[in-house]
Amino acid sequence: MPHPQPVAHRLYDLTEPISLVNFFCPEPNDAMAALGFRTYWDGYFAGRSAPLGRVPAEVVHAAFYSFADGEVARHIPHVWDTTTPEAAHAAREQGCVAALRRILGDLVETPGLARAAELLARASTSAPTEGRVMYAALRTLPMPDEPVARLWHAANMLREHRCDGHIAALVGEQIGGTEAHVLTALASGIYPAESFGRIHHLPVARLAAVMDGLRDRGLLDAAGRFTDAGRATKDRIESLTDALAEAPYEGLQPLELDELITMLEPISGRLEATGSQ
């Protein structure tokens, strides 16, 4: 089966809907609320940073990269006054698995899902961990045996592996976290970029400084849209992100990759049809 795009990009398209249940479905939020968290963001930072353990806010800020100064510190370390990292990760997994079971319905018990989980688990545990902070942290956790839980855990590991590589690509282009959101917004057709949901809440002066900095570098024009140099920079970042995300899939044979893609397509299709909600 020919692959018209990099394998890592195709697999990202197929696995990202599995990971997105954590952000769009009620079950993970309910599971975190049951631990005592009163806000979505407390649950987010507790659940996602849990594999790192009780590290300072500065470490989580560095590992997550895309949050503005001070945003992580509003949640880390005080979330650990409510629960433990182990309990937070378990609740996150429990909620995501419940959401996947609800959305996937009849697909849950199929041999195709079990096979996809098996192959994805092999891929997600086969890449080097050097320079991959979040991926390395997740690699220290046991791989679940139950197929739906295994599917989610493997997809989450691959997502963080890709994110680690994406951060490396951003650092190489000297694009900061907030700047990265501006480029993503414009590449997605969101204009003005300052209205993007991940940054619209930031202080006006902070956003203005970010936009001015991108203009000064020739990446944005006076109207706040891409210049040719800006678009080329974004394209280089995405191309390198794909290249750095290839390693996990090198542990599978070509026929196994084709099989994995075939097995994931109905799963991803079902999740995309519902918006992973």
C-alpha positions as CSV (number, residue, x, y, z in Angstrom):
1,M,0.0,0.0,0.0
2,P,1.6,3.3,-1.0
3,H,1.7,6.1,1.6
4,P,1.3,9.5,0.0
5,Q,2.6,11.3,3.1
6,P,5.2,10.5,5.7
7,V,4.2,7.4,7.8
8,A,4.4,9.5,11.0
9,H,2.0,12.1,9.6
10,R,-0.5,9.4,8.5
11,L,-0.3,7.7,11.9
12,Y,-0.7,11.1,13.6
13,D,-3.9,11.7,11.7
14,L,-5.2,8.2,12.8
15,T,-4.1,8.3,16.4
16,E,-4.8,11.9,17.3
17,P,-8.6,11.3,17.6
18,I,-7.9,8.6,20.2
19,S,-5.9,11.1,22.3
20,L,-8.4,13.9,21.9
21,V,-11.1,12.2,24.0
22,N,-9.1,13.4,27.0
23,F,-9.8,17.0,26.1
24,F,-13.3,16.8,24.6
25,C,-15.2,14.1,26.4
26,P,-17.0,14.4,29.8
27,E,-15.7,11.1,31.2
28,P,-12.0,12.2,31.8
29,N,-13.2,15.5,33.3
30,D,-15.6,13.6,35.6
31,A,-12.8,11.2,36.6
32,M,-10.6,14.1,37.6
33,A,-13.4,15.9,39.4
34,A,-14.0,12.7,41.4
35,L,-10.4,13.1,42.7
36,G,-11.4,16.6,44.0
37,F,-10.4,18.9,41.2
38,R,-12.8,21.8,40.7
39,T,-11.4,23.2,37.4
40,Y,-10.6,21.6,34.1
41,W,-7.1,23.0,34.1
42,D,-6.3,21.6,37.5
43,G,-7.3,18.2,36.1
44,Y,-5.4,18.8,32.9
45,F,-2.1,19.7,34.5
46,A,-2.4,16.9,37.1
47,G,-3.3,14.2,34.6
48,R,-0.8,15.2,31.9
49,S,2.2,15.9,34.1
50,A,1.6,12.9,36.4
51,P,4.2,10.7,34.7
52,L,6.8,13.3,35.6
53,G,6.0,13.0,39.3
54,R,6.1,15.8,41.9
55,V,8.4,18.1,39.9
56,P,8.4,22.0,40.2
57,A,6.3,24.1,37.9
58,E,9.4,25.2,36.0
59,V,10.0,21.6,34.9
60,V,6.4,21.1,33.7
61,H,6.5,24.5,32.0
62,A,9.7,23.4,30.1
63,A,8.3,20.0,29.2
64,F,4.9,21.4,28.0
65,Y,6.5,24.4,26.3
66,S,3.4,26.1,24.9
67,F,2.0,27.7,28.0
68,A,2.7,31.4,28.8
69,D,4.8,32.4,31.8
70,G,2.9,31.8,35.1
71,E,0.2,29.5,33.7
72,V,1.7,26.3,34.9
73,A,2.5,27.7,38.3
74,R,-1.2,28.4,38.9
75,H,-1.7,24.6,39.1
76,I,1.7,22.9,39.8
77,P,2.5,22.0,42.5
78,H,-0.8,22.7,44.4
79,V,-2.7,19.9,42.5
80,W,-0.6,17.5,44.5
81,D,-2.3,18.7,47.7
82,T,-5.5,17.1,46.2
83,T,-4.2,13.8,44.9
84,T,-1.0,11.8,43.9
85,P,0.5,11.6,40.5
86,E,-0.3,7.9,40.4
87,A,-4.0,8.5,41.1
88,A,-4.1,11.3,38.6
89,H,-2.8,9.2,35.8
90,A,-5.1,6.3,36.7
91,A,-8.1,8.6,36.7
92,R,-7.1,10.1,33.3
93,E,-6.7,6.7,31.8
94,Q,-10.0,5.5,33.3
95,G,-11.9,8.4,32.0
96,C,-10.4,8.2,28.5
97,V,-11.0,4.5,28.2
98,A,-14.6,5.0,29.3
99,A,-15.0,7.7,26.6
100,L,-13.5,5.4,23.9
101,R,-15.8,2.6,24.9
102,R,-18.8,4.8,24.6
103,I,-17.9,6.3,21.3
104,L,-16.5,3.2,19.6
105,G,-19.4,0.9,20.7
106,D,-19.4,-2.2,18.6
107,L,-15.8,-1.7,17.5
108,V,-14.5,-2.3,21.0
109,E,-14.7,-6.1,21.0
110,T,-13.5,-6.5,17.4
111,P,-10.2,-8.3,16.5
112,G,-9.3,-5.2,14.5
113,L,-9.2,-3.0,17.6
114,A,-7.2,-5.6,19.6
115,R,-4.7,-5.9,16.7
116,A,-4.4,-2.2,16.4
117,A,-3.7,-1.9,20.1
118,E,-1.0,-4.6,19.9
119,L,0.8,-3.0,17.0
120,L,0.5,0.5,18.3
121,A,1.9,-0.7,21.7
122,R,4.9,-2.2,19.9
123,A,5.5,1.0,18.0
124,S,5.1,3.2,21.1
125,T,7.7,1.3,23.1
126,S,10.3,1.0,20.4
127,A,11.7,4.5,20.0
128,P,14.8,5.9,21.8
129,T,14.0,8.1,24.8
130,E,17.0,10.5,24.6
131,G,15.8,14.1,24.5
132,R,12.1,13.0,24.9
133,V,11.1,14.1,28.4
134,M,7.4,13.4,28.3
135,Y,7.8,10.3,26.2
136,A,10.5,8.9,28.5
137,A,8.2,9.6,31.6
138,L,5.4,7.6,30.0
139,R,7.7,4.8,29.1
140,T,8.3,4.2,32.8
141,L,4.6,3.3,33.2
142,P,3.3,-0.2,32.6
143,M,1.5,-0.9,29.3
144,P,-2.1,-1.9,30.0
145,D,-3.2,-5.4,29.0
146,E,-6.9,-4.6,28.2
147,P,-7.1,-3.6,24.5
148,V,-8.9,-0.3,24.8
149,A,-6.7,0.9,27.6
150,R,-3.7,-0.3,25.7
151,L,-4.9,1.6,22.6
152,W,-5.3,4.8,24.5
153,H,-2.0,4.5,26.4
154,A,0.0,3.8,23.2
155,A,-1.7,6.6,21.3
156,N,-0.9,9.0,24.3
157,M,2.7,7.9,24.3
158,L,3.0,8.5,20.6
159,R,1.4,11.9,20.9
160,E,3.9,13.0,23.6
161,H,6.8,11.5,21.6
162,R,5.7,13.7,18.6
163,C,5.2,16.7,20.9
164,D,8.7,16.3,22.3
165,G,10.0,16.3,18.7
166,H,7.8,19.3,17.8
167,I,9.3,21.3,20.7
168,A,12.8,20.4,19.3
169,A,11.7,21.7,15.9
170,L,10.4,24.9,17.4
171,V,13.5,25.5,19.5
172,G,15.6,25.0,16.4
173,E,13.6,27.8,14.6
174,Q,13.7,30.0,17.8
175,I,9.9,30.0,18.0
176,G,8.6,30.3,21.5
177,G,5.4,28.7,22.9
178,T,3.1,31.6,22.4
179,E,4.7,32.3,19.0
180,A,4.0,28.7,18.0
181,H,0.3,29.2,18.7
182,V,0.3,32.3,16.5
183,L,1.7,30.3,13.6
184,T,-0.7,27.4,14.2
185,A,-3.6,29.8,14.2
186,L,-2.7,31.4,11.0
187,A,-1.9,28.0,9.3
188,S,-5.4,26.9,10.4
189,G,-7.1,30.0,8.9
190,I,-7.7,31.7,12.2
191,Y,-7.4,35.5,11.8
192,P,-6.6,37.6,13.7
193,A,-4.2,35.1,15.3
194,E,-4.8,36.8,18.7
195,S,-8.3,35.4,18.7
196,F,-7.1,31.8,18.9
197,G,-8.5,30.0,21.9
198,R,-5.1,29.0,23.3
199,I,-3.9,32.5,23.6
200,H,-6.9,34.9,23.4
201,H,-7.0,35.2,27.2
202,L,-3.4,36.5,27.5
203,P,-2.8,40.2,28.4
204,V,-3.2,42.4,25.3
205,A,0.3,43.9,25.9
206,R,1.8,40.4,26.0
207,L,0.1,39.4,22.7
208,A,1.1,42.6,21.1
209,A,4.8,42.0,22.0
210,V,4.6,38.5,20.6
211,M,3.1,39.8,17.3
212,D,5.6,42.6,17.1
213,G,8.5,40.2,17.6
214,L,7.3,38.0,14.7
215,R,6.9,41.1,12.5
216,D,10.5,42.2,13.4
217,R,11.8,38.9,12.3
218,G,9.9,39.1,9.0
219,L,7.6,36.2,9.7
220,L,4.4,38.3,9.8
221,D,3.4,41.3,7.8
222,A,1.9,44.6,9.1
223,A,-1.6,43.1,9.1
224,G,-0.5,40.1,11.2
225,R,-0.6,37.5,8.4
226,F,2.1,35.2,7.2
227,T,4.9,36.5,5.0
228,D,6.6,34.0,2.6
229,A,9.4,33.6,5.2
230,G,6.8,33.0,8.0
231,R,5.0,30.3,6.0
232,A,8.3,28.7,5.1
233,T,9.3,28.6,8.7
234,K,6.0,27.0,9.7
235,D,6.4,24.4,6.9
236,R,10.0,23.6,8.0
237,I,8.8,23.1,11.6
238,E,6.0,20.7,10.5
239,S,8.3,18.8,8.1
240,L,10.9,18.3,10.9
241,T,8.2,17.3,13.4
242,D,7.1,14.5,11.0
243,A,10.7,13.4,10.4
244,L,11.4,13.3,14.2
245,A,8.2,11.3,14.8
246,E,9.2,8.4,12.5
247,A,11.3,6.4,14.9
248,P,8.5,4.5,16.7
249,Y,7.2,3.1,13.4
250,E,10.6,1.8,12.3
251,G,10.0,-1.0,14.8
252,L,7.2,-2.4,12.6
253,Q,7.6,-4.2,9.3
254,P,6.1,-2.5,6.2
255,L,3.2,-5.1,6.1
256,E,2.6,-4.4,9.8
257,L,2.4,-0.7,9.1
258,D,-0.1,-1.3,6.4
259,E,-2.1,-3.5,8.7
260,L,-2.0,-0.9,11.5
261,I,-3.3,1.8,9.2
262,T,-6.1,-0.5,8.0
263,M,-7.1,-1.4,11.5
264,L,-7.0,2.2,12.8
265,E,-9.0,3.7,10.0
266,P,-12.5,2.6,11.2
267,I,-11.5,3.5,14.8
268,S,-10.3,7.0,13.8
269,G,-13.3,7.4,11.5
270,R,-15.8,6.8,14.3
271,L,-14.0,9.2,16.6
272,E,-13.7,11.9,13.9
273,A,-17.4,11.5,13.1
274,T,-18.2,12.4,16.7
275,G,-15.4,15.0,17.1
276,S,-14.0,12.6,19.8
277,Q,-16.8,13.7,22.0
